Amino acid sequence: MEPERPPGGPSAVAPSLRQGPRRYGLLLVTTLLSLGVQGIVAAGVVQQIVVAALAGASILLALRAAQIRRAFLRIAMVIAAVVVSLSVLRGAGVGIGDGAVRLMNAALIAIGPPAIAVGVVRELRSSGRVRLEAVLGVLSLYMLVGMLFAFVYGAIDRLGGGPFFSGGEAATVSHCLYFSFTTLATVGYGDFVARSDLGHTLAVFEMLIGQIYLVTVVSLIVGNLGRPARRELDSADS
């Protein structure tokens, strides 16, 4: 006799409980591509549209890899479409400020790190060991955090009533990205310095996040790459 199927068929199973491949390699590539566009391509309408599109693609890839429920995926798609539309409208001369676009990009990017964290935890639980996908996931999370702070710095410059950097340095997309990642990596070259107390406080938080994340999460994941989970070791001993 065939085992009874749950009511409603396979579609009744929660999407978050389905076991499937989690692909973080493409997410990491998309994130790195976005980083390159922001840092190398000259600031302008084309850059903003491409960056917004890549940010939206990164978030959708993060949500799909984490196997988030479709309702949340649809919400993320709407937010991504809004951000890209704002960039296009700004390029068409509609009265939309650069600060609003950067703030919306920050809101979009903010969805990524929690989704990746959920996905990596599910990956570890389902596979029973630390695989390469988990390493790519935590690296993608690190990159998105750096870009998130960069967009926040740019939004503060445009919406805060004063320049974000001291010494008259312009808060371009590439400058904000450079300052964000040197802060996240606790390098601190000193060629860009936040001017206000709010900027200083955010930089401190970013430094703490970057340092703690690297010495705990990343080192733990990389150090246990390929090792079986504790429950597998316990079952083998018994």
BALOBA-1460 file (C-alpha; in Angstrom, 3 decimals):
// residues 238
<rec num="1" residu="m" x="0.000" y="0.000" z="0.000"/>
<rec num="2" residu="e" x="1.170" y="3.508" z="-0.832"/>
<rec num="3" residu="p" x="1.704" y="5.845" z="2.121"/>
<rec num="4" residu="e" x="-0.989" y="8.438" z="2.616"/>
<rec num="5" residu="r" x="-0.180" y="11.859" z="1.229"/>
<rec num="6" residu="p" x="-0.786" y="14.929" z="3.342"/>
<rec num="7" residu="p" x="-3.999" y="16.840" z="2.562"/>
<rec num="8" residu="g" x="-3.577" y="19.346" z="-0.222"/>
<rec num="9" residu="g" x="-0.768" y="17.442" z="-1.946"/>
<rec num="10" residu="p" x="2.852" y="18.550" z="-2.267"/>
<rec num="11" residu="s" x="1.871" y="22.215" z="-2.599"/>
<rec num="12" residu="a" x="0.612" y="22.174" z="0.986"/>
<rec num="13" residu="v" x="4.156" y="21.804" z="2.319"/>
<rec num="14" residu="a" x="5.534" y="25.151" z="3.507"/>
<rec num="15" residu="p" x="8.096" y="26.514" z="1.048"/>
<rec num="16" residu="s" x="10.505" y="27.152" z="3.914"/>
<rec num="17" residu="l" x="10.513" y="23.410" z="4.701"/>
<rec num="18" residu="r" x="11.257" y="22.167" z="1.198"/>
<rec num="19" residu="q" x="14.749" y="20.897" z="0.706"/>
<rec num="20" residu="g" x="16.452" y="22.242" z="-2.371"/>
<rec num="21" residu="p" x="19.763" y="23.578" z="-3.579"/>
<rec num="22" residu="r" x="20.887" y="26.893" z="-2.183"/>
<rec num="23" residu="r" x="23.068" y="28.694" z="-4.693"/>
<rec num="24" residu="y" x="25.097" y="31.535" z="-3.199"/>
<rec num="25" residu="g" x="27.791" y="31.569" z="-5.884"/>
<rec num="26" residu="l" x="25.643" y="33.559" z="-8.313"/>
<rec num="27" residu="l" x="24.638" y="35.884" z="-5.489"/>
<rec num="28" residu="l" x="28.283" y="36.581" z="-4.643"/>
<rec num="29" residu="v" x="29.108" y="37.230" z="-8.310"/>
<rec num="30" residu="t" x="26.161" y="39.633" z="-8.641"/>
<rec num="31" residu="t" x="27.201" y="41.439" z="-5.462"/>
<rec num="32" residu="l" x="30.793" y="41.789" z="-6.658"/>
<rec num="33" residu="l" x="29.558" y="43.048" z="-10.027"/>
<rec num="34" residu="s" x="27.464" y="45.686" z="-8.267"/>
<rec num="35" residu="l" x="30.499" y="46.668" z="-6.210"/>
<rec num="36" residu="g" x="32.567" y="47.073" z="-9.374"/>
<rec num="37" residu="v" x="29.931" y="49.171" z="-11.123"/>
<rec num="38" residu="q" x="29.603" y="51.489" z="-8.144"/>
<rec num="39" residu="g" x="33.344" y="51.905" z="-7.762"/>
<rec num="40" residu="i" x="34.489" y="52.105" z="-11.384"/>
<rec num="41" residu="v" x="31.672" y="53.375" z="-13.600"/>
<rec num="42" residu="a" x="31.321" y="57.151" z="-13.681"/>
<rec num="43" residu="a" x="28.461" y="58.526" z="-11.607"/>
<rec num="44" residu="g" x="25.341" y="59.218" z="-13.623"/>
<rec num="45" residu="v" x="21.923" y="58.005" z="-14.624"/>
<rec num="46" residu="v" x="23.167" y="54.791" z="-16.256"/>
<rec num="47" residu="q" x="25.189" y="53.883" z="-13.179"/>
<rec num="48" residu="q" x="22.218" y="54.440" z="-10.859"/>
<rec num="49" residu="i" x="19.888" y="52.301" z="-12.954"/>
<rec num="50" residu="v" x="22.415" y="49.467" z="-13.272"/>
<rec num="51" residu="v" x="23.235" y="49.584" z="-9.550"/>
<rec num="52" residu="a" x="19.547" y="49.509" z="-8.629"/>
<rec num="53" residu="a" x="18.935" y="46.574" z="-10.973"/>
<rec num="54" residu="l" x="21.899" y="44.634" z="-9.560"/>
<rec num="55" residu="a" x="20.782" y="45.382" z="-6.003"/>
<rec num="56" residu="g" x="17.332" y="44.040" z="-6.800"/>
<rec num="57" residu="a" x="18.806" y="40.946" z="-8.422"/>
<rec num="58" residu="s" x="21.036" y="40.331" z="-5.390"/>
<rec num="59" residu="i" x="18.120" y="40.499" z="-2.986"/>
<rec num="60" residu="l" x="15.950" y="38.188" z="-5.074"/>
<rec num="61" residu="l" x="18.801" y="35.682" z="-5.316"/>
<rec num="62" residu="a" x="19.302" y="35.879" z="-1.547"/>
<rec num="63" residu="l" x="15.617" y="35.247" z="-0.901"/>
<rec num="64" residu="r" x="15.452" y="32.344" z="-3.353"/>
<rec num="65" residu="a" x="18.578" y="30.748" z="-1.879"/>
<rec num="66" residu="a" x="17.089" y="31.078" z="1.611"/>
<rec num="67" residu="q" x="13.827" y="29.507" z="0.351"/>
<rec num="68" residu="i" x="11.817" y="32.343" z="1.827"/>
<rec num="69" residu="r" x="8.050" y="32.121" z="1.384"/>
<rec num="70" residu="r" x="6.718" y="33.403" z="-1.911"/>
<rec num="71" residu="a" x="4.778" y="36.222" z="-0.260"/>
<rec num="72" residu="f" x="8.015" y="37.803" z="0.981"/>
<rec num="73" residu="l" x="9.618" y="37.199" z="-2.404"/>
<rec num="74" residu="r" x="6.806" y="39.119" z="-4.099"/>
<rec num="75" residu="i" x="7.213" y="42.006" z="-1.657"/>
<rec num="76" residu="a" x="10.927" y="42.147" z="-2.421"/>
<rec num="77" residu="m" x="10.185" y="42.142" z="-6.156"/>
<rec num="78" residu="v" x="7.856" y="45.113" z="-5.698"/>
<rec num="79" residu="i" x="10.472" y="47.036" z="-3.714"/>
<rec num="80" residu="a" x="13.118" y="46.253" z="-6.333"/>
<rec num="81" residu="a" x="10.807" y="47.443" z="-9.108"/>
<rec num="82" residu="v" x="10.118" y="50.661" z="-7.195"/>
<rec num="83" residu="v" x="13.835" y="51.362" z="-6.703"/>
<rec num="84" residu="v" x="14.644" y="50.779" z="-10.380"/>
<rec num="85" residu="s" x="11.658" y="52.917" z="-11.398"/>
<rec num="86" residu="l" x="12.841" y="55.774" z="-9.168"/>
<rec num="87" residu="s" x="16.278" y="55.626" z="-10.783"/>
<rec num="88" residu="v" x="14.737" y="55.710" z="-14.269"/>
<rec num="89" residu="l" x="12.410" y="58.568" z="-13.352"/>
<rec num="90" residu="r" x="15.284" y="60.565" z="-11.894"/>
<rec num="91" residu="g" x="17.202" y="60.049" z="-15.127"/>
<rec num="92" residu="a" x="14.182" y="61.285" z="-17.073"/>
<rec num="93" residu="g" x="14.254" y="64.574" z="-15.182"/>
<rec num="94" residu="v" x="11.401" y="63.923" z="-12.761"/>
<rec num="95" residu="g" x="11.809" y="65.721" z="-9.444"/>
<rec num="96" residu="i" x="13.283" y="62.802" z="-7.496"/>
<rec num="97" residu="g" x="16.399" y="63.530" z="-5.496"/>
<rec num="98" residu="d" x="19.539" y="61.461" z="-5.333"/>
<rec num="99" residu="g" x="19.030" y="61.110" z="-1.581"/>
<rec num="100" residu="a" x="15.676" y="59.402" z="-2.041"/>
<rec num="101" residu="v" x="17.160" y="56.946" z="-4.527"/>
<rec num="102" residu="r" x="20.050" y="56.087" z="-2.209"/>
<rec num="103" residu="l" x="17.697" y="55.671" z="0.727"/>
<rec num="104" residu="m" x="15.512" y="53.276" z="-1.257"/>
<rec num="105" residu="n" x="18.604" y="51.330" z="-2.316"/>
<rec num="106" residu="a" x="19.585" y="51.059" z="1.348"/>
<rec num="107" residu="a" x="16.098" y="49.791" z="2.232"/>
<rec num="108" residu="l" x="16.325" y="47.204" z="-0.548"/>
<rec num="109" residu="i" x="19.808" y="46.019" z="0.417"/>
<rec num="110" residu="a" x="18.734" y="45.746" z="4.075"/>
<rec num="111" residu="i" x="16.540" y="42.773" z="3.132"/>
<rec num="112" residu="g" x="19.540" y="40.729" z="2.037"/>
<rec num="113" residu="p" x="21.602" y="40.046" z="5.195"/>
<rec num="114" residu="p" x="18.722" y="38.598" z="7.286"/>
<rec num="115" residu="a" x="17.619" y="36.431" z="4.358"/>
<rec num="116" residu="i" x="21.141" y="35.103" z="3.851"/>
<rec num="117" residu="a" x="21.500" y="34.408" z="7.573"/>
<rec num="118" residu="v" x="18.294" y="32.363" z="7.528"/>
<rec num="119" residu="g" x="19.388" y="30.535" z="4.400"/>
<rec num="120" residu="v" x="22.837" y="29.659" z="5.752"/>
<rec num="121" residu="v" x="21.347" y="28.289" z="8.975"/>
<rec num="122" residu="r" x="18.924" y="26.157" z="6.959"/>
<rec num="123" residu="e" x="21.776" y="25.026" z="4.742"/>
<rec num="124" residu="l" x="23.797" y="23.896" z="7.767"/>
<rec num="125" residu="r" x="20.830" y="22.078" z="9.280"/>
<rec num="126" residu="s" x="19.791" y="20.318" z="6.078"/>
<rec num="127" residu="s" x="23.257" y="19.273" z="4.892"/>
<rec num="128" residu="g" x="24.643" y="18.334" z="8.298"/>
<rec num="129" residu="r" x="28.042" y="19.801" z="7.443"/>
<rec num="130" residu="v" x="29.666" y="23.084" z="6.437"/>
<rec num="131" residu="r" x="29.739" y="23.168" z="2.653"/>
<rec num="132" residu="l" x="31.108" y="25.703" z="0.188"/>
<rec num="133" residu="e" x="27.639" y="27.174" z="-0.274"/>
<rec num="134" residu="a" x="27.630" y="28.291" z="3.379"/>
<rec num="135" residu="v" x="30.999" y="30.006" z="2.917"/>
<rec num="136" residu="l" x="29.759" y="31.834" z="-0.180"/>
<rec num="137" residu="g" x="26.641" y="32.823" z="1.729"/>
<rec num="138" residu="v" x="28.461" y="34.428" z="4.657"/>
<rec num="139" residu="l" x="30.790" y="36.251" z="2.253"/>
<rec num="140" residu="s" x="27.790" y="37.585" z="0.317"/>
<rec num="141" residu="l" x="26.269" y="38.796" z="3.584"/>
<rec num="142" residu="y" x="29.501" y="40.658" z="4.384"/>
<rec num="143" residu="m" x="29.485" y="42.387" z="0.986"/>
<rec num="144" residu="l" x="25.844" y="43.437" z="1.315"/>
<rec num="145" residu="v" x="26.454" y="44.931" z="4.757"/>
<rec num="146" residu="g" x="29.240" y="47.081" z="3.298"/>
<rec num="147" residu="m" x="26.997" y="48.293" z="0.487"/>
<rec num="148" residu="l" x="24.142" y="48.939" z="2.913"/>
<rec num="149" residu="f" x="26.244" y="51.326" z="4.978"/>
<rec num="150" residu="a" x="27.542" y="52.993" z="1.806"/>
<rec num="151" residu="f" x="23.996" y="53.800" z="0.668"/>
<rec num="152" residu="v" x="23.123" y="55.070" z="4.153"/>
<rec num="153" residu="y" x="26.151" y="57.387" z="4.153"/>
<rec num="154" residu="g" x="25.167" y="58.745" z="0.754"/>
<rec num="155" residu="a" x="21.563" y="59.259" z="1.835"/>
<rec num="156" residu="i" x="22.703" y="61.180" z="4.931"/>
<rec num="157" residu="d" x="24.849" y="63.436" z="2.730"/>
<rec num="158" residu="r" x="21.942" y="64.252" z="0.425"/>
<rec num="159" residu="l" x="19.166" y="64.453" z="3.026"/>
<rec num="160" residu="g" x="20.972" y="65.548" z="6.181"/>
<rec num="161" residu="g" x="21.404" y="69.229" z="5.334"/>
<rec num="162" residu="g" x="25.206" y="69.074" z="5.293"/>
<rec num="163" residu="p" x="28.109" y="67.144" z="3.764"/>
<rec num="164" residu="f" x="28.772" y="63.715" z="5.203"/>
<rec num="165" residu="f" x="32.555" y="63.878" z="4.829"/>
<rec num="166" residu="s" x="34.761" y="66.482" z="6.415"/>
<rec num="167" residu="g" x="37.261" y="68.516" z="4.423"/>
<rec num="168" residu="g" x="34.855" y="69.161" z="1.569"/>
<rec num="169" residu="e" x="35.120" y="65.663" z="0.116"/>
<rec num="170" residu="a" x="32.168" y="64.814" z="-2.136"/>
<rec num="171" residu="a" x="30.002" y="61.889" z="-1.054"/>
<rec num="172" residu="t" x="29.927" y="60.206" z="-4.451"/>
<rec num="173" residu="v" x="28.822" y="56.609" z="-4.781"/>
<rec num="174" residu="s" x="32.404" y="55.393" z="-5.127"/>
<rec num="175" residu="h" x="33.632" y="57.499" z="-2.193"/>
<rec num="176" residu="c" x="30.868" y="56.222" z="0.091"/>
<rec num="177" residu="l" x="31.583" y="52.656" z="-0.966"/>
<rec num="178" residu="y" x="35.312" y="53.093" z="-0.376"/>
<rec num="179" residu="f" x="34.752" y="54.636" z="3.062"/>
<rec num="180" residu="s" x="32.240" y="51.938" z="3.995"/>
<rec num="181" residu="f" x="34.433" y="48.962" z="3.170"/>
<rec num="182" residu="t" x="37.603" y="50.428" z="4.673"/>
<rec num="183" residu="t" x="35.544" y="51.005" z="7.817"/>
<rec num="184" residu="l" x="33.939" y="47.549" z="7.724"/>
<rec num="185" residu="a" x="37.363" y="45.943" z="7.333"/>
<rec num="186" residu="t" x="38.717" y="48.189" z="10.143"/>
<rec num="187" residu="v" x="41.485" y="49.459" z="7.858"/>
<rec num="188" residu="g" x="40.793" y="53.165" z="8.334"/>
<rec num="189" residu="y" x="43.170" y="54.874" z="5.909"/>
<rec num="190" residu="g" x="41.979" y="58.284" z="7.109"/>
<rec num="191" residu="d" x="41.628" y="59.925" z="3.692"/>
<rec num="192" residu="f" x="37.831" y="60.065" z="4.212"/>
<rec num="193" residu="v" x="36.422" y="61.004" z="7.604"/>
<rec num="194" residu="a" x="32.810" y="61.412" z="8.692"/>
<rec num="195" residu="r" x="31.972" y="64.970" z="9.732"/>
<rec num="196" residu="s" x="28.979" y="64.657" z="12.064"/>
<rec num="197" residu="d" x="28.374" y="62.748" z="15.290"/>
<rec num="198" residu="l" x="25.820" y="60.612" z="13.453"/>
<rec num="199" residu="g" x="28.438" y="59.681" z="10.877"/>
<rec num="200" residu="h" x="30.963" y="58.852" z="13.578"/>
<rec num="201" residu="t" x="28.458" y="56.664" z="15.416"/>
<rec num="202" residu="l" x="27.468" y="54.760" z="12.280"/>
<rec num="203" residu="a" x="31.137" y="54.225" z="11.428"/>
<rec num="204" residu="v" x="31.755" y="52.801" z="14.908"/>
<rec num="205" residu="f" x="28.818" y="50.412" z="14.528"/>
<rec num="206" residu="e" x="30.078" y="49.321" z="11.117"/>
<rec num="207" residu="m" x="33.575" y="48.708" z="12.474"/>
<rec num="208" residu="l" x="32.193" y="46.606" z="15.306"/>
<rec num="209" residu="i" x="29.975" y="44.601" z="12.957"/>
<rec num="210" residu="g" x="32.830" y="43.997" z="10.536"/>
<rec num="211" residu="q" x="35.351" y="42.984" z="13.180"/>
<rec num="212" residu="i" x="33.021" y="40.736" z="15.166"/>
<rec num="213" residu="y" x="31.589" y="39.130" z="12.023"/>
<rec num="214" residu="l" x="35.011" y="38.280" z="10.590"/>
<rec num="215" residu="v" x="36.513" y="36.843" z="13.768"/>
<rec num="216" residu="t" x="33.427" y="34.830" z="14.718"/>
<rec num="217" residu="v" x="31.052" y="33.885" z="11.904"/>
<rec num="218" residu="v" x="33.429" y="33.809" z="8.930"/>
<rec num="219" residu="s" x="36.306" y="32.188" z="10.819"/>
<rec num="220" residu="l" x="33.959" y="29.581" z="12.326"/>
<rec num="221" residu="i" x="32.386" y="28.700" z="8.979"/>
<rec num="222" residu="v" x="35.680" y="28.556" z="7.065"/>
<rec num="223" residu="g" x="37.431" y="26.681" z="9.886"/>
<rec num="224" residu="n" x="34.769" y="23.940" z="9.831"/>
<rec num="225" residu="l" x="34.470" y="23.651" z="6.051"/>
<rec num="226" residu="g" x="33.675" y="20.047" z="5.164"/>
<rec num="227" residu="r" x="33.393" y="18.843" z="8.730"/>
<rec num="228" residu="p" x="30.285" y="16.860" z="9.765"/>
<rec num="229" residu="a" x="27.797" y="18.317" z="12.169"/>
<rec num="230" residu="r" x="27.993" y="17.422" z="15.850"/>
<rec num="231" residu="r" x="24.880" y="15.228" z="15.655"/>
<rec num="232" residu="e" x="26.523" y="13.062" z="12.996"/>
<rec num="233" residu="l" x="29.585" y="12.585" z="15.181"/>
<rec num="234" residu="d" x="27.412" y="11.662" z="18.158"/>
<rec num="235" residu="s" x="25.438" y="9.104" z="16.138"/>
<rec num="236" residu="a" x="28.638" y="7.585" z="14.780"/>
<rec num="237" residu="d" x="30.072" y="7.191" z="18.296"/>
<rec num="238" residu="s" x="26.902" y="5.487" z="19.527"/>
